[in-house]
Amino acid sequence: MNTEKIAQLNKNVRIGGKGTPRRKTKKVASAKAAPVEDKHIQAALKKLNVQSIPQIEEVNMFCEGGKVIHFPNPKIQASVAAQTFAIYGKPQVKQLTEMLPGVLGQLGPQSANYLQDVISQMGGMDAIQSMAAGMTGGKGAALPGDDDIPELIGNFDEADE
């Protein structure tokens, strides 16, 4: 046999026995750890009897130092009896100041000190109120539907007598 031909055959690797095709390289099984872990998590959640919660627009998790983990349009599964919530989605780490004033209603009492520091840095309450007025279209803090309430005319107590 020709030595060049033998060298060419040695370059190719035969994975199986006689009759299998020659391949250029051995294919090593890739590590599929993520899907395996996901299956284990799904099995554990199934044992807890979790239920899917639809129509959640966002989830915010408040961390130390004014950071917020924000999940836009997450998929949520919950088991209230086991006090377990599973949140699926792409998280975004943001500063609390980026999300103000939209998250003011979600802040707890432990964020009060940090919120006071943020207000003092922004220039006081006047700056916050002007920012809120800008978000409402310059109307201030008027409630929606205030214009629809008519003024009372007359005294209704006299009509009862």
Secondary structure, 3 states (H helix, E strand, C coil): CCHHHHHHHHHCEECCCCCCCEECCCCCCCCCHHHHHHHHHHHHHHHCCCEEECCCCEEEEECHHHEEEEEECCEEEEECCCCEEEEECCCEEEEHHHHCCCCHHHCCHHHHHHHHHHHHHHCCHHHHHHHHHHHCCCCCCCCCCHHHCCCCCCCHHHHHC
